């Protein structure tokens, strides 16, 4: 089946004299999650993971993917001619090295320029010189007979009672920034940026309430390129009222080709695809820059923060009910990871204004939790037992906010290592959550706060510490990032971030403790301006695995205060055994 | 006097049609400290501080300097036509802004290209376009009648028992790096780089045992451009043995002009001056890069580390004797800051292989310590009293290493704030000194470890946390830096750095606790490779100002362990009241 597809692709390659064909995991807007229509890499390789790149030559077919997917990819590729190249493993050829080795100078390398970002294209161009890049080859479409349709979900308005500021005000802010930069046209391609900018939402991609579209802001016009079938009358009225002109999605390229010469067009090369950039009138001056909207969107306003508090309260109620259900059910041997995941969804569905999960729930029991991005295999369900640790990372999309939370709970007896690692992860969490920092500090600087307590024990986690979180939008949102990889973005007042250190012991257990927090000003004095975090998440942190001796007095106080706050905020919304569970879970820990 | 000089300069400017003349604080090698010959900015302005830039126009004369020198500069400029522009103060015009404002497009801006780095020249060129830069104007020399002579101090060999590796081996290492980069010629201009590379030292600049010189490494030759009068027979023999060709200092430009075309010449634009770069044959390909030698020099070898341990032991003996003398003398009212400084020098002079201080001692009593770079005014001596805090930041040049240490001691009764701020500074020091970190972490990341405890109290210090330290070389050495300003340089095993947090309360008191440490590997495990610090400095940390309740058990243990180690290492070298002082100073602190 896969080999047959390879044969078809190779025939198309031969017809066009293409030596190597690249298939990326991406859509025209470089979205993190893909609509089925854009799962071309999965179609051609059979590999279902969320990240990877395929290169097909006349006699080789390679899939590159990262450590999260080595086992899964090997399994899914077996039986086909595909070979797995493990990214990050020393000695593995990079895609560029491979292409330089396999394609002779002058040879042609093809790909679908509709799904390759302008940034990636430029990088390829720089690194593969003497090879020709052919960017208009949608070979996959030619051979994908039963390709899923593009989504047709309706657009809806995200009301001002949630957004706090109107589309008009947001467009104004963008224009102010455009003026500073001397820009006449600003092309927005990232779908969450467009949804934020126009205060609209859609349902084109699972977990992300966005709409396939483009936006262009001119000095006195705002345009919205979208499948017009998705716009019902109320939305058209709304757009009219806000002077947002709507046009067919495909019209974007004509529009770009007609921008008057000598104008200045700004766009983010990381989110605009090659073909779209190439459609711009060649006399237009292109300004490549980070996204203006992303920077505005990242700083939440007061209404958004207040909505988020409510969303996290509802999410907390769902989580407490869920964990009570888990702990009650586990001893019966009937609770599988997958069932737990479903139950959690049903608990969230009971909450008002819940739309869908914000990402695929990670319900990881025991050694499965050692894989930070674990996904259960429905074919061989894992049942929870009254021992060890159970890690659940999940989130919800509510009209009043996007949630994301990880709790790791004890289902019974724990080993000393499990307790120790749990306590260290908690120390790491507290170290960052309770820290103050100077205005201007980057997420890289803050990352150090989280890892300091783990480093003392010569331990670490191989993922970032925190990401930005959207507001009823993508659960992963930039530009900020709390990570051991430097990024020149300060963590600003009003930003929402996750704090999620972990510890993972291969084949044994895994722990992650994640809260979402927003950044607020703490004090301005002779030493400068100090910022700190206010935690939004309201779900008790399990105290049973804690080795109290490893906590300082300050840390213990933080833990007790946090759980006490959870009790105060949640108890009004819980009854019966759920309330009893909450009481038990938030009991003060004493030495 | 100053105004007369200004008149003379303006006459020279008028003759050449120069609209603005820049005088920088620098020598041809961009040394941190200047030989008297190069103190041109001091000559023209009367301002004696270590940092500042002068711009003279037809009717204005401006000095820019930073916050350390606002008071001193205002005082020293008074009575002249010079105006002070305070760098870092909002609303102050930058030098570039000033030049753009005062010099019309097409106007000429002059300076001495012999003392302006190529890097600064390029920056001026970029920011001042439409203005002409004239870089060959040594106007100061024309009017400086009694200009001091260039130093004539002899060069001497830094023996292999100190350096551990020979000049030959170091040159070889440089050539390996040159080959990787495809470089034929490497021009070394930083004086400490040259001293390190050829294992020689000199005495051309106070505090820095370096020689005015250039080095060039070719694929099969090594050249040393130096005032040949400085080379006695033993040094000439040494250079011959190591196949290092020596030539007159001024020959460098002829040499550079004769490099064959199409060769590749690498240099560090931050340390090579404009005129030297311009003398290179214009057909040579220039590669601008960080200094190769600096990166090699920064990682100390085993011999160097062992020598350093001995140097710091001797330095510790001197410091304990000094502090005993201070505390004994203070109640008599006869100990001034300046006298203390002199006494400290005499204590160091008693130690073997001591050469000179490694920088000007900062002996700051009481409120004076609130100025991190305080220098006493000999005209109005400050006498120590048996109360408050006394901060002493000092260092020595020994054949077996460069030392740098700050201790702040209680001379008697302290205020609650003094105690609290001392304890917080100590917590900050311990937080970094006791930390482990992952291989690859930068100094910016580590800076977070030091400031975390201060941020908790919404306090901070407005200087870096640590700098590299040379080995019988400059006390400030790159490329590493532990600072809240990001620099993409990992802190590597073998690097030597200072750890020197502080707290400064204007008009009241100042505290800094500084140790020098080297970086060593702690453990390599499944989580990665962990590095940590081993402290070289051996001087007790005063425990009298410590508020024990503010220290965690771990911190208290660290303090007691450190002082115990000081006792163990120093007690054999002290007798009588010095030994008693040490015993008292290293007594265990208990809750």
Interface residues (C-beta under 8 A of the other chain):
Chain A: X431 X434 X435 X436 X437 X438 X441 X442 X444 X445 X446 X447 X448 X449 X451 X452 X455 X456 X458 X459 X460 X484 X486 X488 X506 X522 X523 X525 X526 X527 X528 X530 X552
Chain B: X431 X434 X435 X436 X437 X438 X441 X442 X444 X445 X446 X447 X448 X449 X451 X452 X455 X456 X458 X459 X460 X484 X486 X488 X506 X522 X523 X525 X526 X527 X528 X530 X552
